[in-house]
Amino acid sequence: MKTQAVMNYNELGVEFKYLLVNEKDKKFGLSVNTVGFQSIQPYTPYPLSDHPIGYFFNAKKGRILHEYQLVYITKGRGLITLDKEDEIPISKGRLFVIFPGQWHTYHPLPETGWNEYYIGFEGPMIENIVENSFISKGNQILEVGFNEELVNLFARAIEVAEVDKISSQQYLSGIVLHILGLVLSVSQNKIFEVGDVVQKIEQAKIIMNENIYKNIDPEELAEKLNTSYSWFRKVFKDYTGYAPAKYFQELKIRKAKQLLVGTSHTVKEISYMLDYNSTEHFFSLFKKITGYTPLEYRCFGRNTDEVTEDCK
């Protein structure tokens, strides 16, 4: 499998991949053609970037795809129209399914923008799922709420497509099945209808994940969620086992581990990317949490016994 187009506009909040699928990949039963994320700011054009033939999207004219797509909205509000019928409101926490051959269009509201994750796929496996009515056109818009696991699955799919190793298509197919299983479980069993508390905590976790390269003030986050900080801190810790600031710190260290092992960025560059006050602060904090210095962890992750030029 080869990546046809690699586009990464982090400063615009856009990341998407279009994939080529060979005949062997198709025999697996499920193959992924595209995966991506877009953060559409209020009063900006939509979509932000051009798409190749077969994916070109003009929100005013609509389009028809030859694959299934799952689109998950984690921020903002918008509208969707299916089969040229009435517009349907879409709000954060909803996921919708696009069927092959189905005319559709959707877009965020100008005043809110939105964050969208999406993945497109096809094959006998999904056809079997549809034929057995696990997914149907009568139930294309699903309420899944704010679900960090779901966000992580979409993010992982983007990472796998980016790395493009042998059998990446099979890995991506597994992620699609995981997403489908999770979405069906959450939407059908209404896991998150136990109250507003879980929704607010899941929303807070997603906001933290999507702002990993910035700094977040837990008190400002609580205010954004329309809660008092004391209440937010208590229920967040009860739910996750971490105070909000500690949880965000752990997310940053996890991202730092990925960057240390998976990229050639220097420790100083990683410290800057993750918005630490100084390299020294990052170095000290990383060692305190992991037991390793950043360089030691990089060498450990690359199966090197000692710090060498290869892992600096």
ABEGO torsion letter per residue (X at the ends): XBBABBBBBAAAGBBBBBBBBBAAAAAAGBBBABBBBBBBBBGBBOBABBBBBGABBBAAAEBBBABBBBBBBABEBBBBBBGGBBBBBBBBGBBBBBBBGBBBBBBBBAAAEBBBBBBBBBEAAAAAAAAAGABBAABABBBAEBBAAAAAAAAAAAAAAAAGBBGAAAAAAAAAAAAAAAAAAAAAAGAAAAEAAAAAAAAAAAAAAAAAABBBBAAAAAAAAGBBAAAAAAAAAAAAGBBAAAAAAAAAAAAAAAAAAABABBAAAAAAAAGBABAAAAAAAAAAAAGBBAAAAAAAAAGBABBBAAAX
